[in-house]
Amino acid sequence: MSALAPSSIANPTGDGKKLHVILGTGEQIVLHAETLRAACRCAKCRRAQIDGAFPENFEAVTVDYVSPMGLYGINIAFSDGHARGIFPWTYLAELAANMPSE
């Protein structure tokens, strides 16, 4: 099992705008739904990026739900209907590390 596997994943405000994760290391990260949606690395999103058809932002998108993907990550379903991406724990930690402080 990965040391990053979370002890908690939550959407504490219930509005889907942020995903709070406490990694197995104890590190607490908060990721915005817009950031997560823009960071999707699924084949469909990659193709759209290559073709120049990927939206510049996802301001109104929210997280509808998350599903575990084995012990290594989660699948995130977004309010725009997109639910193809798998987000490994290491990738979520990387995204959080690269986010500007609030």
N, C-alpha and C positions, 0 to 999 in steps of 0.2 A: 504494500500500500504506500502511496506517495506521502511524503511528509507534508505536502501542501494540501492533501485532502481535507476539506473543511469540516469544522465541528458545527458550523451554523451557516445557513443561507437564508436571508430574509428580505422582505420588502416591507419594512416597518411602517411606512406611511400608508400602505395599501393602494397608492395611486400608480404604482409601476414605474415611477420616474427614476428610481435608484434601486440598485441591488446591493445589499450589504452582505459581505462574506467574511467569516472568521476562519482563516486558513488553519491547518493543522499545526502550523508553527506558532499560532497565537496572533499572528498579524491580522489586523482588521482592515479590510479594504471596502471602499464604496465606489461603485461604478455606475455612471449615468446610463440610462437606457439608450440615449442617442449615441454615446461612445461605443457601447456594445454593438449596436446595430451597424454602425459604420465600420466596425472592426471585424465583421463576420468574414471568415475565410473559406466559406463553402464554395463549391465549384460555380454555382450560379452567380454569386457576388463577384468572384474573381473574373469570370467571363465579362460581366457588366463593367468592371473596372478596366479591363483590357480594351473593351469596345468603346469606352468613354460614355457609357450609359448609366453609370452608377451615380445616384443622387449625391449632391454636395453635402447635404445635411439631412438629419432625421429628427428635426426639432419636436415634432408632435408624437413620435413613437414612444410606446411604453412597453414594459415587460409584462406579458400576460401570464406566463408560467415558466418554470424551469423543470427539467427532467434529468435525472442522473444518467450518465453514460458510463457505465461500469464504475471503476474506482478512480478514473483519471480526469473526469470533467463533467460538464453539463451541456444539455441542449437547451437553448433559450427560444421561446416562442414570443414573437413581438406582435404588437397591435396592428401592424401593417400586413399581417398574415404570414410573414416570413418565419419559418421554423426549421431551417435546414442546417444551421451552423452548429458545430460542436466546439465548445470552449474548454480546453484543458485547463487544469488548475494553474499550471505554469504560465499559460497565456493570460489568464485573468490577473495573476500577480504582476506580469510584465505590463499589461495595460494600466493597472493601478499605479505602478511605479513611474510611468510616463505621463500621468495626468498632472496638470498644474494643480497646485494647492488651492483649496477654496478659501 
